[in-house]
C-alpha cells in the first residue's frame, strides 16, 4: 500500500498534486500538522491527521475542518516531543502497512526541517519520493532503476549517495554519465543535464537520491 504524507513548508502546485495522485490507487493519506492546509488547497481529504498542530493557521476555517473529523482520525501530540510531525506521520504510515511512502511539502521555510526530511532518507526505512514546490525527489536503492519520461530537455538532474556504501550507479540520457564514478560519503553529482525527453538512473549498489527540478 502507498502512503502519502502532506506536510508543512512549500509544497507542489495543485496540478502537480492531482497529477501525482492520479499515479496511485487508493493511497493512505496522512496530513502532518500544517500539511492539512496543503491538502485542503488541493481538495484532498486526508484519512488521518497527526501532530501538535502548532503550525496550522489559527482561523475558524481550520477549526471547523478539525472539528469535522472523527476523534479517532486525529492523533494529537504535545509540542515538546522527540519527533517532528513529518517523522510521526512517516512512522504511522509504516505502522499502517504502507510499503512505500511519498511526502508532499517540506520545501523552503526552516532549513532544519528540510534537513530533517533529508535525514529520513538516510535511514534503513525511508520515503521513496518527496515533492516540494520546485523539486521532485526520488530515493532508489541497489538493483533499482529510476526512469523519467517526458522530462524537459536541459532539465537539471542532481544525484546524491545515501545511507551506507559502497555506491555504484549507471545512467542513460544524462550529459555526464554516472557509470564508472567513484562515490564516497559526502560526494554528489550536482547540476547534471537531461539530454532528451527520457532519462534512467540505475542504483547497482548502495542508495541514491535523485533530484529533478520541476
C-alpha positions in Angstrom: 0.0 0.0 0.0 1.2 3.5 -0.8 1.2 6.1 1.9 1.1 9.8 1.1 2.1 12.4 3.6 1.2 16.1 3.3 3.5 18.2 5.5 4.2 21.9 6.1 6.7 24.0 4.2 6.5 24.8 0.5 4.6 22.1 -1.5 3.9 21.4 -5.1 1.2 23.2 -7.1 -2.3 21.8 -7.1 -2.0 20.5 -10.7 1.2 18.6 -9.7 -0.5 17.1 -6.6 -3.5 16.0 -8.7 -1.3 14.5 -11.5 0.8 12.7 -8.9 -2.2 11.3 -7.0 -3.5 10.0 -10.3 -0.5 7.7 -10.5 -1.6 5.9 -7.3 -4.6 3.8 -6.4 -6.3 4.2 -3.0 -3.3 5.5 -1.1 -3.5 6.1 2.7 -3.3 9.9 3.0 -1.9 11.5 6.2 -1.6 15.2 7.0 1.1 16.2 9.4 0.2 19.4 11.2 0.0 22.3 8.6 0.2 19.8 5.8 -3.6 19.8 6.2 -3.5 23.3 4.6 -1.6 21.9 1.5 -4.1 19.0 1.2 -7.1 21.2 1.7 -5.9 23.6 -1.0 -5.8 20.7 -3.4 -9.2 19.4 -2.4 -7.7 16.3 -0.8 -9.2 15.0 2.4 -6.6 13.0 4.5 -7.7 9.9 6.2 -5.6 10.8 9.4 -4.4 14.0 10.9 -1.3 13.9 13.2 0.9 16.4 15.0 0.9 19.1 17.6 -1.0 21.4 15.2 1.0 24.4 16.3 1.7 25.4 12.7 -1.9 25.1 11.4 -3.5 28.5 10.5 -5.4 29.8 13.6 -8.6 30.5 11.8 -12.2 29.5 12.1 -12.0 27.7 8.8 -9.4 25.2 10.1 -11.0 24.9 13.5 -14.2 23.8 11.6 -12.1 21.4 9.5 -10.6 19.8 12.5 -14.0 19.6 14.2 -15.4 17.8 11.2 -13.0 14.9 11.7 -14.0 11.9 13.9 -11.8 11.9 17.0 -10.2 8.6 16.1 -8.8 10.1 12.9 -6.9 12.9 14.8 -3.7 11.9 16.6 -2.6 14.8 18.8 0.9 15.2 20.2 2.4 17.6 22.7 4.5 20.4 21.2 7.6 19.2 23.2 8.3 15.8 21.7 11.2 13.7 20.4 9.9 13.5 16.8 8.9 16.0 14.1 5.3 15.9 12.8 6.6 14.7 9.5 8.5 11.9 11.2 5.5 10.9 13.2 3.4 10.7 10.0 6.1 8.6 8.3 6.2 6.2 11.3 2.4 6.0 11.3 2.3 5.2 7.6 4.7 2.3 8.1 2.8 1.1 11.1 -0.4 1.1 9.0 1.3 -1.2 6.5 2.5 1.2 3.8 5.4 -0.4 2.0 6.1 2.9 0.1 5.7 6.5 1.3 5.7 9.7 -0.6 5.9 13.2 1.0 4.3 16.3 -0.4 5.7 19.6 1.0 8.7 20.3 3.2 10.4 22.8 0.8 11.6 26.3 1.7 11.0 27.7 5.1 13.1 26.4 8.0 16.2 24.7 6.7 16.4 22.4 9.8 13.0 20.9 8.9 14.3 20.4 5.3 17.4 18.7 6.7 15.1 16.6 8.9 13.3 15.1 5.9 16.6 14.7 4.1 17.8 12.7 7.1 14.8 10.4 6.9 16.1 9.4 3.5 19.3 8.2 5.2 17.6 5.6 7.4 17.2 1.9 6.7 13.4 2.5 6.2 13.0 5.7 4.1 10.5 7.6 2.0 10.7 6.8 -1.7 9.5 10.1 -3.1 9.5 13.7 -1.8 7.9 16.5 -3.8 8.4 20.2 -2.8 7.4 23.4 -4.6 10.3 23.1 -7.0 11.8 19.6 -6.8 10.6 16.0 -7.5 12.9 13.8 -5.4 13.3 10.0 -5.6 15.3 7.6 -3.4 16.4 4.4 -5.1 18.5 1.6 -3.7 20.5 -1.3 -5.1 19.3 -3.0 -8.3 16.6 -0.4 -8.8 16.1 1.6 -11.9 14.6 5.1 -11.9 13.2 6.2 -15.3 11.5 9.5 -16.1 9.7 10.1 -19.4 8.7 13.5 -20.9 11.3 15.3 -19.0 12.3 18.7 -20.4 15.4 18.8 -22.4 18.2 20.5 -20.5 16.4 19.8 -17.2 18.7 19.8 -14.2 19.2 16.4 -12.5 21.3 16.0 -9.3 22.3 12.8 -7.6 23.5 12.2 -4.0 24.6 9.0 -2.3 22.6 8.0 0.7 22.9 5.5 3.6 25.9 3.2 3.7 28.1 2.4 0.7 29.6 1.1 -1.4 27.8 3.0 -4.1 27.7 2.3 -7.9 25.4 3.8 -10.4 24.7 3.8 -14.1 22.7 6.3 -16.2 21.2 6.9 -19.6 20.2 10.2 -21.1 22.4 12.4 -19.0 25.0 14.8 -20.3 27.5 13.4 -17.8 27.0 9.7 -17.3 27.3 8.1 -13.9 28.9 4.9 -14.9 32.4 4.5 -13.5 32.2 7.3 -11.0 33.7 6.6 -7.6 31.3 7.7 -4.9 32.2 8.4 -1.3 30.2 9.7 1.6 29.8 13.5 1.1 30.3 13.3 -2.6 27.5 14.4 -5.1 26.7 14.9 -8.7 25.2 18.4 -8.9 23.5 20.1 -11.9 23.7 17.3 -14.4 21.6 17.8 -17.5 18.9 15.7 -19.3 19.8 15.5 -22.9 16.5 14.2 -24.2 12.9 13.5 -23.0 13.8 10.4 -21.1 16.5 9.5 -18.5 17.3 6.4 -16.5 19.4 6.0 -13.4 20.3 2.6 -12.1 21.5 2.0 -8.5 23.7 -1.0 -8.9 24.8 -0.9 -5.3 24.0 1.4 -2.5 21.2 4.0 -2.3 20.9 7.3 -4.2 18.8 10.4 -4.1 17.8 11.7 -7.5 16.5 15.3 -7.6 14.6 16.7 -10.6 13.8 20.4 -10.9 10.1 20.9 -11.6 
